[in-house]
């Protein structure tokens, strides 16, 4: 019978789990900071949120 993830007896497994959780928290924090930056850019320049779409080379050669 396997032990539930929260009751691991192996110290290597427990350290690995803690490291993965710390990495996930750090990545989430970085993504939150990046989204805050994008939202502030969008708020300060709403007309420049997206650049104009360029025509593709395929569309240019279909004529």
PDB file of N, H, CA, C and O in Angstrom:
ATOM      1  N   UNK A   1       0.845  -1.187   0.000  1.00  0.00           N
ATOM      2  CA  UNK A   1       0.000   0.000   0.000  1.00  0.00           C
ATOM      3  C   UNK A   1       0.890   1.249   0.000  1.00  0.00           C
ATOM      4  O   UNK A   1       1.861   1.327   0.753  1.00  0.00           O
ATOM      5  N   UNK A   2       0.555   2.206  -0.835  1.00  0.00           N
ATOM      6  H   UNK A   2      -0.234   2.143  -1.446  1.00  0.00           H
ATOM      7  CA  UNK A   2       1.357   3.427  -0.918  1.00  0.00           C
ATOM      8  C   UNK A   2       0.864   4.439   0.108  1.00  0.00           C
ATOM      9  O   UNK A   2      -0.312   4.455   0.471  1.00  0.00           O
ATOM     10  N   UNK A   3       1.773   5.272   0.561  1.00  0.00           N
ATOM     11  H   UNK A   3       2.728   5.259   0.266  1.00  0.00           H
ATOM     12  CA  UNK A   3       1.400   6.302   1.528  1.00  0.00           C
ATOM     13  C   UNK A   3       0.897   7.523   0.781  1.00  0.00           C
ATOM     14  O   UNK A   3       1.344   7.793  -0.333  1.00  0.00           O
ATOM     15  N   UNK A   4      -0.019   8.259   1.372  1.00  0.00           N
ATOM     16  H   UNK A   4      -0.383   8.040   2.277  1.00  0.00           H
ATOM     17  CA  UNK A   4      -0.490   9.494   0.729  1.00  0.00           C
ATOM     18  C   UNK A   4       0.662  10.481   0.565  1.00  0.00           C
ATOM     19  O   UNK A   4       1.640  10.414   1.310  1.00  0.00           O
ATOM     20  N   UNK A   5       0.563  11.387  -0.392  1.00  0.00           N
ATOM     21  H   UNK A   5      -0.231  11.442  -0.997  1.00  0.00           H
ATOM     22  CA  UNK A   5       1.664  12.323  -0.661  1.00  0.00           C
ATOM     23  C   UNK A   5       2.065  13.163   0.550  1.00  0.00           C
ATOM     24  O   UNK A   5       3.232  13.535   0.676  1.00  0.00           O
ATOM     25  N   UNK A   6       1.126  13.468   1.437  1.00  0.00           N
ATOM     26  H   UNK A   6       0.178  13.166   1.334  1.00  0.00           H
ATOM     27  CA  UNK A   6       1.456  14.321   2.580  1.00  0.00           C
ATOM     28  C   UNK A   6       2.188  13.558   3.676  1.00  0.00           C
ATOM     29  O   UNK A   6       2.772  14.179   4.563  1.00  0.00           O
ATOM     30  N   UNK A   7       2.171  12.223   3.638  1.00  0.00           N
ATOM     31  H   UNK A   7       1.696  11.719   2.917  1.00  0.00           H
ATOM     32  CA  UNK A   7       2.787  11.427   4.699  1.00  0.00           C
ATOM     33  C   UNK A   7       3.956  10.605   4.169  1.00  0.00           C
ATOM     34  O   UNK A   7       4.078   9.426   4.501  1.00  0.00           O
ATOM     35  N   UNK A   8       4.801  11.198   3.364  1.00  0.00           N
ATOM     36  H   UNK A   8       4.701  12.156   3.095  1.00  0.00           H
ATOM     37  CA  UNK A   8       5.936  10.480   2.803  1.00  0.00           C
ATOM     38  C   UNK A   8       6.974  10.215   3.886  1.00  0.00           C
ATOM     39  O   UNK A   8       7.282  11.093   4.692  1.00  0.00           O
ATOM     40  N   UNK A   9       7.510   8.996   3.898  1.00  0.00           N
ATOM     41  H   UNK A   9       7.259   8.283   3.243  1.00  0.00           H
ATOM     42  CA  UNK A   9       8.529   8.631   4.874  1.00  0.00           C
ATOM     43  C   UNK A   9       9.933   8.810   4.312  1.00  0.00           C
ATOM     44  O   UNK A   9      10.903   8.814   5.070  1.00  0.00           O
ATOM     45  N   UNK A  10      10.056   8.958   3.007  1.00  0.00           N
ATOM     46  H   UNK A  10       9.269   8.955   2.391  1.00  0.00           H
ATOM     47  CA  UNK A  10      11.357   9.085   2.360  1.00  0.00           C
ATOM     48  C   UNK A  10      11.794  10.556   2.368  1.00  0.00           C
ATOM     49  O   UNK A  10      11.100  11.394   1.793  1.00  0.00           O
ATOM     50  N   UNK A  11      12.917  10.890   2.997  1.00  0.00           N
ATOM     51  H   UNK A  11      13.481  10.209   3.464  1.00  0.00           H
ATOM     52  CA  UNK A  11      13.335  12.301   3.050  1.00  0.00           C
ATOM     53  C   UNK A  11      13.676  12.881   1.681  1.00  0.00           C
ATOM     54  O   UNK A  11      13.503  14.080   1.463  1.00  0.00           O
ATOM     55  N   UNK A  12      14.157  12.051   0.754  1.00  0.00           N
ATOM     56  H   UNK A  12      14.298  11.077   0.931  1.00  0.00           H
ATOM     57  CA  UNK A  12      14.472  12.548  -0.589  1.00  0.00           C
ATOM     58  C   UNK A  12      13.192  12.965  -1.304  1.00  0.00           C
ATOM     59  O   UNK A  12      13.146  14.009  -1.953  1.00  0.00           O
ATOM     60  N   UNK A  13      12.159  12.145  -1.180  1.00  0.00           N
ATOM     61  H   UNK A  13      12.196  11.296  -0.652  1.00  0.00           H
ATOM     62  CA  UNK A  13      10.873  12.470  -1.806  1.00  0.00           C
ATOM     63  C   UNK A  13      10.309  13.745  -1.195  1.00  0.00           C
ATOM     64  O   UNK A  13       9.782  14.600  -1.907  1.00  0.00           O
ATOM     65  N   UNK A  14      10.416  13.871   0.106  1.00  0.00           N
ATOM     66  H   UNK A  14      10.844  13.176   0.685  1.00  0.00           H
ATOM     67  CA  UNK A  14       9.892  15.060   0.779  1.00  0.00           C
ATOM     68  C   UNK A  14      10.652  16.319   0.358  1.00  0.00           C
ATOM     69  O   UNK A  14      10.031  17.352   0.108  1.00  0.00           O
ATOM     70  N   UNK A  15      11.971  16.252   0.275  1.00  0.00           N
ATOM     71  H   UNK A  15      12.476  15.413   0.478  1.00  0.00           H
ATOM     72  CA  UNK A  15      12.757  17.416  -0.171  1.00  0.00           C
ATOM     73  C   UNK A  15      12.433  17.771  -1.616  1.00  0.00           C
ATOM     74  O   UNK A  15      12.342  18.948  -1.965  1.00  0.00           O
ATOM     75  N   UNK A  16      12.260  16.754  -2.454  1.00  0.00           N
ATOM     76  H   UNK A  16      12.334  15.798  -2.170  1.00  0.00           H
ATOM     77  CA  UNK A  16      11.912  17.001  -3.855  1.00  0.00           C
ATOM     78  C   UNK A  16      10.552  17.673  -3.957  1.00  0.00           C
ATOM     79  O   UNK A  16      10.368  18.609  -4.735  1.00  0.00           O
ATOM     80  N   UNK A  17       9.603  17.189  -3.168  1.00  0.00           N
ATOM     81  H   UNK A  17       9.753  16.429  -2.536  1.00  0.00           H
ATOM     82  CA  UNK A  17       8.262  17.778  -3.177  1.00  0.00           C
ATOM     83  C   UNK A  17       8.317  19.234  -2.730  1.00  0.00           C
ATOM     84  O   UNK A  17       7.685  20.096  -3.341  1.00  0.00           O
ATOM     85  N   UNK A  18       9.071  19.513  -1.665  1.00  0.00           N
ATOM     86  H   UNK A  18       9.585  18.813  -1.169  1.00  0.00           H
ATOM     87  CA  UNK A  18       9.182  20.897  -1.186  1.00  0.00           C
ATOM     88  C   UNK A  18       9.848  21.789  -2.227  1.00  0.00           C
ATOM     89  O   UNK A  18       9.438  22.935  -2.412  1.00  0.00           O
ATOM     90  N   UNK A  19      10.866  21.279  -2.907  1.00  0.00           N
ATOM     91  H   UNK A  19      11.199  20.348  -2.758  1.00  0.00           H
ATOM     92  CA  UNK A  19      11.549  22.068  -3.942  1.00  0.00           C
ATOM     93  C   UNK A  19      10.613  22.363  -5.107  1.00  0.00           C
ATOM     94  O   UNK A  19      10.606  23.475  -5.635  1.00  0.00           O
ATOM     95  N   UNK A  20       9.823  21.369  -5.509  1.00  0.00           N
ATOM     96  H   UNK A  20       9.829  20.465  -5.080  1.00  0.00           H
ATOM     97  CA  UNK A  20       8.864  21.594  -6.605  1.00  0.00           C
ATOM     98  C   UNK A  20       7.815  22.620  -6.216  1.00  0.00           C
ATOM     99  O   UNK A  20       7.454  23.477  -7.023  1.00  0.00           O
ATOM    100  N   UNK A  21       7.321  22.539  -4.986  1.00  0.00           N
ATOM    101  H   UNK A  21       7.614  21.843  -4.331  1.00  0.00           H
ATOM    102  CA  UNK A  21       6.320  23.503  -4.528  1.00  0.00           C
ATOM    103  C   UNK A  21       6.907  24.910  -4.482  1.00  0.00           C
ATOM    104  O   UNK A  21       6.237  25.872  -4.858  1.00  0.00           O
ATOM    105  N   UNK A  22       8.153  25.038  -4.026  1.00  0.00           N
ATOM    106  H   UNK A  22       8.698  24.256  -3.721  1.00  0.00           H
ATOM    107  CA  UNK A  22       8.800  26.353  -3.985  1.00  0.00           C
ATOM    108  C   UNK A  22       8.988  26.910  -5.394  1.00  0.00           C
ATOM    109  O   UNK A  22       8.787  28.102  -5.626  1.00  0.00           O
ATOM    110  N   UNK A  23       9.374  26.051  -6.328  1.00  0.00           N
ATOM    111  H   UNK A  23       9.538  25.083  -6.140  1.00  0.00           H
ATOM    112  CA  UNK A  23       9.540  26.489  -7.714  1.00  0.00           C
ATOM    113  C   UNK A  23       8.205  26.929  -8.304  1.00  0.00           C
ATOM    114  O   UNK A  23       8.141  27.935  -9.010  1.00  0.00           O
ATOM    115  N   UNK A  24       7.149  26.188  -8.021  1.00  0.00           N
ATOM    116  H   UNK A  24       7.201  25.371  -7.447  1.00  0.00           H
ATOM    117  CA  UNK A  24       5.823  26.552  -8.531  1.00  0.00           C
ATOM    118  C   UNK A  24       5.379  27.895  -7.959  1.00  0.00           C
ATOM    119  O   UNK A  24       4.817  28.719  -8.680  1.00  0.00           O
ATOM    120  N   UNK A  25       5.626  28.121  -6.670  1.00  0.00           N
ATOM    121  H   UNK A  25       6.083  27.452  -6.084  1.00  0.00           H
ATOM    122  CA  UNK A  25       5.260  29.416  -6.067  1.00  0.00           C
ATOM    123  C   UNK A  25       6.053  30.550  -6.697  1.00  0.00           C
ATOM    124  O   UNK A  25       5.500  31.620  -6.956  1.00  0.00           O
ATOM    125  N   UNK A  26       7.338  30.333  -6.947  1.00  0.00           N
ATOM    126  H   UNK A  26       7.787  29.465  -6.737  1.00  0.00           H
ATOM    127  CA  UNK A  26       8.171  31.375  -7.563  1.00  0.00           C
ATOM    128  C   UNK A  26       7.694  31.685  -8.981  1.00  0.00           C
ATOM    129  O   UNK A  26       7.644  32.849  -9.379  1.00  0.00           O
ATOM    130  N   UNK A  27       7.347  30.656  -9.735  1.00  0.00           N
ATOM    131  H   UNK A  27       7.388  29.710  -9.411  1.00  0.00           H
ATOM    132  CA  UNK A  27       6.863  30.868 -11.107  1.00  0.00           C
ATOM    133  C   UNK A  27       5.535  31.612 -11.096  1.00  0.00           C
ATOM    134  O   UNK A  27       5.324  32.518 -11.902  1.00  0.00           O
ATOM    135  N   UNK A  28       4.633  31.234 -10.181  1.00  0.00           N
ATOM    136  H   UNK A  28       4.805  30.498  -9.526  1.00  0.00           H
ATOM    137  CA  UNK A  28       3.354  31.932 -10.075  1.00  0.00           C
ATOM    138  C   UNK A  28       3.569  33.399  -9.731  1.00  0.00           C
ATOM    139  O   UNK A  28       2.896  34.276 -10.273  1.00  0.00           O
ATOM    140  N   UNK A  29       4.509  33.662  -8.826  1.00  0.00           N
ATOM    141  H   UNK A  29       5.055  32.949  -8.385  1.00  0.00           H
ATOM    142  CA  UNK A  29       4.797  35.044  -8.441  1.00  0.00           C
ATOM    143  C   UNK A  29       5.324  35.830  -9.640  1.00  0.00           C
ATOM    144  O   UNK A  29       4.915  36.969  -9.863  1.00  0.00           O
ATOM    145  N   UNK A  30       6.231  35.226 -10.414  1.00  0.00           N
ATOM    146  H   UNK A  30       6.563  34.300 -10.233  1.00  0.00           H
ATOM    147  CA  UNK A  30       6.775  35.900 -11.598  1.00  0.00           C
ATOM    148  C   UNK A  30       5.682  36.173 -12.625  1.00  0.00           C
ATOM    149  O   UNK A  30       5.656  37.244 -13.230  1.00  0.00           O
ATOM    150  N   UNK A  31       4.775  35.209 -12.829  1.00  0.00           N
ATOM    151  H   UNK A  31       4.796  34.339 -12.337  1.00  0.00           H
ATOM    152  CA  UNK A  31       3.683  35.414 -13.780  1.00  0.00           C
ATOM    153  C   UNK A  31       2.752  36.525 -13.308  1.00  0.00           C
ATOM    154  O   UNK A  31       2.286  37.330 -14.114  1.00  0.00           O
ATOM    155  N   UNK A  32       2.480  36.571 -12.010  1.00  0.00           N
ATOM    156  H   UNK A  32       2.859  35.917 -11.355  1.00  0.00           H
ATOM    157  CA  UNK A  32       1.637  37.639 -11.476  1.00  0.00           C
ATOM    158  C   UNK A  32       2.286  39.002 -11.691  1.00  0.00           C
ATOM    159  O   UNK A  32       1.608  39.957 -12.069  1.00  0.00           O
ATOM    160  N   UNK A  33       3.599  39.100 -11.452  1.00  0.00           N
ATOM    161  H   UNK A  33       4.150  38.324 -11.145  1.00  0.00           H
ATOM    162  CA  UNK A  33       4.297  40.368 -11.667  1.00  0.00           C
ATOM    163  C   UNK A  33       4.260  40.762 -13.139  1.00  0.00           C
ATOM    164  O   UNK A  33       4.076  41.936 -13.458  1.00  0.00           O
ATOM    165  N   UNK A  34       4.433  39.795 -14.039  1.00  0.00           N
ATOM    166  H   UNK A  34       4.582  38.840 -13.780  1.00  0.00           H
ATOM    167  CA  UNK A  34       4.415  40.086 -15.468  1.00  0.00           C
ATOM    168  C   UNK A  34       3.018  40.553 -15.899  1.00  0.00           C
ATOM    169  O   UNK A  34       2.894  41.485 -16.693  1.00  0.00           O
ATOM    170  N   UNK A  35       1.975  39.912 -15.380  1.00  0.00           N
ATOM    171  H   UNK A  35       2.076  39.154 -14.735  1.00  0.00           H
ATOM    172  CA  UNK A  35       0.619  40.332 -15.736  1.00  0.00           C
ATOM    173  C   UNK A  35       0.335  41.733 -15.199  1.00  0.00           C
ATOM    174  O   UNK A  35      -0.324  42.526 -15.872  1.00  0.00           O
ATOM    175  N   UNK A  36       0.821  42.050 -14.002  1.00  0.00           N
ATOM    176  H   UNK A  36       1.356  41.406 -13.455  1.00  0.00           H
ATOM    177  CA  UNK A  36       0.655  43.406 -13.478  1.00  0.00           C
ATOM    178  C   UNK A  36       1.347  44.425 -14.379  1.00  0.00           C
ATOM    179  O   UNK A  36       0.808  45.503 -14.629  1.00  0.00           O
ATOM    180  N   UNK A  37       2.538  44.088 -14.864  1.00  0.00           N
ATOM    181  H   UNK A  37       2.977  43.212 -14.661  1.00  0.00           H
ATOM    182  CA  UNK A  37       3.255  44.977 -15.776  1.00  0.00           C
ATOM    183  C   UNK A  37       2.465  45.177 -17.067  1.00  0.00           C
ATOM    184  O   UNK A  37       2.331  46.307 -17.537  1.00  0.00           O
ATOM    185  N   UNK A  38       1.943  44.098 -17.643  1.00  0.00           N
ATOM    186  H   UNK A  38       2.053  43.180 -17.261  1.00  0.00           H
ATOM    187  CA  UNK A  38       1.168  44.214 -18.878  1.00  0.00           C
ATOM    188  C   UNK A  38      -0.102  45.022 -18.664  1.00  0.00           C
ATOM    189  O   UNK A  38      -0.484  45.818 -19.521  1.00  0.00           O
ATOM    190  N   UNK A  39      -0.757  44.822 -17.528  1.00  0.00           N
ATOM    191  H   UNK A  39      -0.447  44.175 -16.832  1.00  0.00           H
ATOM    192  CA  UNK A  39      -1.975  45.591 -17.251  1.00  0.00           C
ATOM    193  C   UNK A  39      -1.660  47.078 -17.110  1.00  0.00           C
ATOM    194  O   UNK A  39      -2.424  47.922 -17.579  1.00  0.00           O
ATOM    195  N   UNK A  40      -0.541  47.402 -16.467  1.00  0.00           N
ATOM    196  H   UNK A  40       0.080  46.717 -16.086  1.00  0.00           H
ATOM    197  CA  UNK A  40      -0.186  48.817 -16.332  1.00  0.00           C
ATOM    198  C   UNK A  40       0.167  49.417 -17.692  1.00  0.00           C
ATOM    199  O   UNK A  40      -0.167  50.570 -17.964  1.00  0.00           O
ATOM    200  N   UNK A  41       0.841  48.643 -18.549  1.00  0.00           N
ATOM    201  H   UNK A  41       1.112  47.706 -18.328  1.00  0.00           H
ATOM    202  CA  UNK A  41       1.142  49.128 -19.898  1.00  0.00           C
ATOM    203  C   UNK A  41      -0.143  49.342 -20.684  1.00  0.00           C
ATOM    204  O   UNK A  41      -0.278  50.329 -21.407  1.00  0.00           O
ATOM    205  N   UNK A  42      -1.081  48.424 -20.543  1.00  0.00           N
ATOM    206  H   UNK A  42      -0.972  47.622 -19.956  1.00  0.00           H
ATOM    207  CA  UNK A  42      -2.346  48.541 -21.255  1.00  0.00           C
ATOM    208  C   UNK A  42      -3.127  49.753 -20.756  1.00  0.00           C
ATOM    209  O   UNK A  42      -3.758  50.451 -21.551  1.00  0.00           O
ATOM    210  N   UNK A  43      -3.091  50.010 -19.461  1.00  0.00           N
ATOM    211  H   UNK A  43      -2.579  49.443 -18.816  1.00  0.00           H
ATOM    212  CA  UNK A  43      -3.819  51.146 -18.905  1.00  0.00           C
ATOM    213  C   UNK A  43      -3.201  52.473 -19.342  1.00  0.00           C
ATOM    214  O   UNK A  43      -3.919  53.447 -19.571  1.00  0.00           O
ATOM    215  N   UNK A  44      -1.878  52.514 -19.457  1.00  0.00           N
ATOM    216  H   UNK A  44      -1.295  51.723 -19.271  1.00  0.00           H
ATOM    217  CA  UNK A  44      -1.241  53.774 -19.829  1.00  0.00           C
ATOM    218  C   UNK A  44      -1.241  54.017 -21.334  1.00  0.00           C
ATOM    219  O   UNK A  44      -1.155  55.167 -21.766  1.00  0.00           O
ATOM    220  N   UNK A  45      -1.336  52.961 -22.143  1.00  0.00           N
ATOM    221  H   UNK A  45      -1.406  52.027 -21.792  1.00  0.00           H
ATOM    222  CA  UNK A  45      -1.349  53.095 -23.605  1.00  0.00           C
ATOM    223  C   UNK A  45      -2.421  52.187 -24.205  1.00  0.00           C
ATOM    224  O   UNK A  45      -2.084  51.213 -24.877  1.00  0.00           O
ATOM    225  N   UNK A  46      -3.694  52.479 -23.980  1.00  0.00           N
ATOM    226  H   UNK A  46      -3.968  53.270 -23.434  1.00  0.00           H
ATOM    227  CA  UNK A  46      -4.734  51.564 -24.476  1.00  0.00           C
ATOM    228  C   UNK A  46      -4.782  51.460 -25.997  1.00  0.00           C
ATOM    229  O   UNK A  46      -5.248  50.454 -26.530  1.00  0.00           O
ATOM    230  N   UNK A  47      -4.308  52.480 -26.697  1.00  0.00           N
ATOM    231  H   UNK A  47      -3.929  53.297 -26.263  1.00  0.00           H
ATOM    232  CA  UNK A  47      -4.349  52.430 -28.159  1.00  0.00           C
ATOM    233  C   UNK A  47      -3.230  51.569 -28.729  1.00  0.00           C
ATOM    234  O   UNK A  47      -3.264  51.221 -29.909  1.00  0.00           O
ATOM    235  N   UNK A  48      -2.237  51.219 -27.913  1.00  0.00           N
ATOM    236  H   UNK A  48      -2.209  51.502 -26.954  1.00  0.00           H
ATOM    237  CA  UNK A  48      -1.106  50.447 -28.416  1.00  0.00           C
ATOM    238  C   UNK A  48      -1.016  49.066 -27.769  1.00  0.00           C
ATOM    239  O   UNK A  48       0.080  48.527 -27.619  1.00  0.00           O
ATOM    240  N   UNK A  49      -2.129  48.503 -27.393  1.00  0.00           N
ATOM    241  H   UNK A  49      -3.020  48.941 -27.515  1.00  0.00           H
ATOM    242  CA  UNK A  49      -2.097  47.194 -26.749  1.00  0.00           C
ATOM    243  C   UNK A  49      -1.610  46.142 -27.729  1.00  0.00           C
ATOM    244  O   UNK A  49      -0.758  45.319 -27.392  1.00  0.00           O
ATOM    245  N   UNK A  50      -2.142  46.166 -28.922  1.00  0.00           N
ATOM    246  H   UNK A  50      -2.834  46.834 -29.195  1.00  0.00           H
ATOM    247  CA  UNK A  50      -1.724  45.206 -29.948  1.00  0.00           C
ATOM    248  C   UNK A  50      -1.196  45.961 -31.148  1.00  0.00           C
ATOM    249  O   UNK A  50      -1.733  46.996 -31.542  1.00  0.00           O
ATOM    250  N   UNK A  51      -0.147  45.430 -31.711  1.00  0.00           N
ATOM    251  H   UNK A  51       0.289  44.589 -31.391  1.00  0.00           H
ATOM    252  CA  UNK A  51       0.364  46.065 -32.915  1.00  0.00           C
ATOM    253  C   UNK A  51      -0.519  45.654 -34.092  1.00  0.00           C
ATOM    254  O   UNK A  51      -1.157  44.602 -34.042  1.00  0.00           O
ATOM    255  N   UNK A  52      -0.564  46.456 -35.136  1.00  0.00           N
ATOM    256  H   UNK A  52      -0.045  47.310 -35.176  1.00  0.00           H
ATOM    257  CA  UNK A  52      -1.390  46.110 -36.292  1.00  0.00           C
ATOM    258  C   UNK A  52      -0.943  44.789 -36.908  1.00  0.00           C
ATOM    259  O   UNK A  52       0.247  44.475 -36.945  1.00  0.00           O
ATOM    260  N   UNK A  53      -1.893  44.043 -37.378  1.00  0.00           N
ATOM    261  H   UNK A  53      -2.859  44.298 -37.348  1.00  0.00           H
ATOM    262  CA  UNK A  53      -1.581  42.747 -37.975  1.00  0.00           C
ATOM    263  C   UNK A  53      -0.917  42.942 -39.329  1.00  0.00           C
ATOM    264  O   UNK A  53      -1.395  43.698 -40.174  1.00  0.00           O
ATOM    265  N   UNK A  54       0.187  42.250 -39.511  1.00  0.00           N
ATOM    266  H   UNK A  54       0.575  41.636 -38.824  1.00  0.00           H
ATOM    267  CA  UNK A  54       0.887  42.327 -40.793  1.00  0.00           C
ATOM    268  C   UNK A  54       0.298  41.296 -41.741  1.00  0.00           C
ATOM    269  O   UNK A  54      -0.153  40.233 -41.315  1.00  0.00           O
ATOM    270  N   UNK A  55       0.306  41.614 -43.022  1.00  0.00           N
ATOM    271  H   UNK A  55       0.673  42.477 -43.368  1.00  0.00           H
ATOM    272  CA  UNK A  55      -0.188  40.640 -43.987  1.00  0.00           C
ATOM    273  C   UNK A  55       0.836  39.519 -44.119  1.00  0.00           C
ATOM    274  O   UNK A  55       2.044  39.752 -44.066  1.00  0.00           O
ATOM    275  N   UNK A  56       0.344  38.328 -44.289  1.00  0.00           N
ATOM    276  H   UNK A  56      -0.637  38.139 -44.333  1.00  0.00           H
ATOM    277  CA  UNK A  56       1.248  37.185 -44.385  1.00  0.00           C
ATOM    278  C   UNK A  56       1.816  37.082 -45.795  1.00  0.00           C
ATOM    279  O   UNK A  56       1.247  37.613 -46.749  1.00  0.00           O
ATOM    280  N   UNK A  57       2.925  36.404 -45.907  1.00  0.00           N
ATOM    281  H   UNK A  57       3.387  35.973 -45.132  1.00  0.00           H
ATOM    282  CA  UNK A  57       3.524  36.200 -47.223  1.00  0.00           C
ATOM    283  C   UNK A  57       2.629  35.328 -48.090  1.00  0.00           C
ATOM    284  O   UNK A  57       2.550  35.531 -49.301  1.00  0.00           O
ATOM    285  N   UNK A  58       1.957  34.362 -47.482  1.00  0.00           N
ATOM    286  H   UNK A  58       2.022  34.197 -46.498  1.00  0.00           H
ATOM    287  CA  UNK A  58       1.070  33.487 -48.243  1.00  0.00           C
ATOM    288  C   UNK A  58      -0.056  34.292 -48.887  1.00  0.00           C
ATOM    289  O   UNK A  58      -0.387  34.073 -50.052  1.00  0.00           O
ATOM    290  N   UNK A  59      -0.650  35.226 -48.132  1.00  0.00           N
ATOM    291  H   UNK A  59      -0.382  35.404 -47.186  1.00  0.00           H
ATOM    292  CA  UNK A  59      -1.732  36.043 -48.674  1.00  0.00           C
ATOM    293  C   UNK A  59      -1.222  36.934 -49.803  1.00  0.00           C
ATOM    294  O   UNK A  59      -1.958  37.202 -50.753  1.00  0.00           O
ATOM    295  N   UNK A  60      -0.002  37.388 -49.718  1.00  0.00           N
ATOM    296  H   UNK A  60       0.596  37.170 -48.946  1.00  0.00           H
ATOM    297  CA  UNK A  60       0.558  38.248 -50.760  1.00  0.00           C
ATOM    298  C   UNK A  60       0.811  37.470 -52.048  1.00  0.00           C
ATOM    299  O   UNK A  60       0.738  38.042 -53.135  1.00  0.00           O
ATOM    300  N   UNK A  61       1.106  36.176 -51.942  1.00  0.00           N
ATOM    301  H   UNK A  61       1.165  35.711 -51.059  1.00  0.00           H
ATOM    302  CA  UNK A  61       1.422  35.369 -53.124  1.00  0.00           C
ATOM    303  C   UNK A  61       0.205  34.689 -53.736  1.00  0.00           C
ATOM    304  O   UNK A  61       0.318  34.079 -54.799  1.00  0.00           O
ATOM    305  N   UNK A  62      -0.954  34.777 -53.092  1.00  0.00           N
ATOM    306  H   UNK A  62      -1.046  35.273 -52.229  1.00  0.00           H
ATOM    307  CA  UNK A  62      -2.147  34.111 -53.632  1.00  0.00           C
ATOM    308  C   UNK A  62      -2.765  34.875 -54.787  1.00  0.00           C
ATOM    309  O   UNK A  62      -3.587  34.314 -55.511  1.00  0.00           O
ATOM    310  N   UNK A  63      -2.409  36.109 -54.982  1.00  0.00           N
ATOM    311  H   UNK A  63      -1.741  36.565 -54.394  1.00  0.00           H
ATOM    312  CA  UNK A  63      -3.014  36.907 -56.066  1.00  0.00           C
ATOM    313  C   UNK A  63      -2.597  36.450 -57.430  1.00  0.00           C
ATOM    314  O   UNK A  63      -3.024  37.025 -58.431  1.00  0.00           O
TER     315      UNK A  63
END
